[in-house]
C-alpha cells in the first residue's frame, strides 16, 4: 500500500507536460503552481478543502499578505525543511522581501532532490532542487 506522499508524487508526475495557465487546475489542459497542488489534493481527497478566490499574478504582493502560506497552514501540517520528504509541498519566496508565491511538490529525481511545479513559460515540469531554489524555500508542508 502506498502512502499519501507516494500517491502525491505519482499524481504530480502525471501532470508533467500540462501547459501553464494562470488560475487553472486541469491536468493536461492547464495549471499554474497552485493549480497543480489543487489538482493533487482533489485526486487524493475528492474535493478541495476551500474555494480559491481569483488571484492576480502578483499574489497579494502590494498588500504584503502571505495568503498562500496561510492557506497551506489551514489544511496541511507545516514542518521544517530539514524534515521534508518526497511528497511534501514546498513554498518559495521568489524574491527577497516579496511574499511567498510559488509552490511545488518535493520529489526524488534519480536519487537527487527535485520538485514538480508549474512554471510560467514552461508548464508543469520536474526540476532539480538546486541551491538557488533551495535558498528560496520558506515553508514545507505535509499532506494530511
C-alpha positions, 0 to 999 in steps of 0.5 A: 500500500502506498502512502499519501506522499507516494500517491502525491508524487505519482499524481504530480508526475502525471501532470508533467507536460500540462501547459501553464495557465494562470488560475487553472487546475486541469491536468493536461489542459492547464495549471499554474503552481497552485493549480497543480497542488489543487489538482493533487489534493482533489485526486487524493481527497475528492474535493478541495478543502476551500474555494480559491478566490481569483488571484492576480499574478502578483499574489497579494504582493502590494498588500504584503499578505502571505495568503498562500502560506496561510492557506497551506497552514489551514489544511496541511501540517507545516514542518521544517525543511530539514524534515521534508520528504518526497511528497511534501509541498514546498513554498518559495519566496521568489524574491527577497522581501516579496511574499511567498508565491510559488509552490511545488511538490518535493520529489526524488529525481534519480536519487537527487532532490527535485520538485514538480511545479508549474512554471510560467513559460514552461508548464508543469515540469520536474526540476532539480532542487538546486541551491538557488531554489533551495535558498528560496524555500520558506515553508514545507508542508505535509499532506494530511 
